[in-house]
Amino acid sequence: MERLQRVVARASVASRRHAEELIRSGQVTVNGKVQIDPTFIVEIPRDHIKIGGKSIKRPVPLRYFLLYKPRGVVSTVRDPQGRPTVIELIHGKKLGLFPVGRLDIDAEGLILLTSDGGLAHRLMHPRFNVPRTYHVKVRGVPTEKTQKLLKKGAYLGKGEWASSPLHITMLRPPRGPNSWWKVVLVEGKNREIKRMFKAIGHPVLKLRRVGFAFLRLKGLRPGKYRPLEPDEVQRLTVGRS
């Protein structure tokens, strides 16, 4: 037995907010009657549910995977340019998977793939403060002054400022002309890390996401993946980082 909102979100691969809109607008029926209460309890498969006049398919188990995205792969379900996608790496089209957020094609690291629209929406919304951890190689070594600019949130131009990182430290003493940094953000604007380092005169050479909430890349190589454990899904659902 589940709330109607969750069943609709899963069946239409939508966020819970969108599912609620579908229900409140009268587009969902339960056993032939319009139901506009998103919290209405239904039992699958006993109850017959339709969205926009079409019966929902028999629910399939929700899927959750952690993938080490390699460089050269796009973080989308499909790509009009024919480039390899994260979905193709795990043969996830038939599972209804989609990526939670994105990594640039020249970036690598941890990305979540799921068929759970409600959880994906929660993980991506800035209100829930889900931390993302990155290791970043930049050209040169920022001075203490430029490091302070980073910690405050660098100016990106055109009236836009970068988010203030939760955490930013040098990973190790420089062994050459460049340096590695650890950056933790909860709100990621488009290409934000690259833009913030570029703004202080230290372009990004390599970018790797190594953590998402409490999840880490431990044991995975580029292109490899694993299903999440039930307790990991539970922790993401209840918001324990």
C-alpha positions, 0 to 999 in steps of 0.5 A: 500500500502506497500514497497515490503520489508516489505510484504516479511518480514512479509510473510516469517517471516524474518528480513527486511534485509533477505527480502531485500536479497531475493528481490535483489537476484531475488527470488521475483516476482510481477505480474509475473515479477522479482522485485529486488527493496525492496522499490517497492510499492505493494498493497495487495491483488491486486498485486500477489507476489511470493517468490521462485515461491510460492505465499505468503499467504493472509497477516494476522495482525501482532501480538505483546504481552508482557509476564511475563515469569516464571522460568522453561519456555524456550524462544523458539518457540519449545524445543526438550527436551519437556520443556514448551515454551513461545509460548505455554503459549499464544497458539501462534503457529498458530499466527506465533509468536516468542520471541524477544531475550531470557531469561534463563530458570531459569530467569523470567520477561518481554519478547516480542512475535511478528510475525513482523520479521522486528521490532524484528530485529530492537529491538535486534540489538545493533545499536538501543540501546534498553535498558533492565532493570533487577532486580538481586539478588546476593550472598553477597554485592559487595564493592565499588571497585567491583561496579566500576569494574561492571560499567566499564564492568567486565572481563569475561575471555578468552579476553572477557569483559562485556558491560558497563551497562548504569545504575547499582545501589543497589535497597535497603539496604541489609536485610541479607547476599545477595543484590538486584541490578538494571542493565540496558543494551543495549547490552546483550551477552550470560548470560552476567549479570550472568557472570559479577557478577560471575566474581567479586565473587558474583553469581546471585541467582535470575534474573528478567527482569522488563523493555524493552525499555519503557515497564514494567511488571506492572499488570502482574503476572508470566505466564500472558500476554497482547497484546501491545496497538497500540501506544506502537507498534508505539513507538517501531517502531519509536524507542522512548524509 
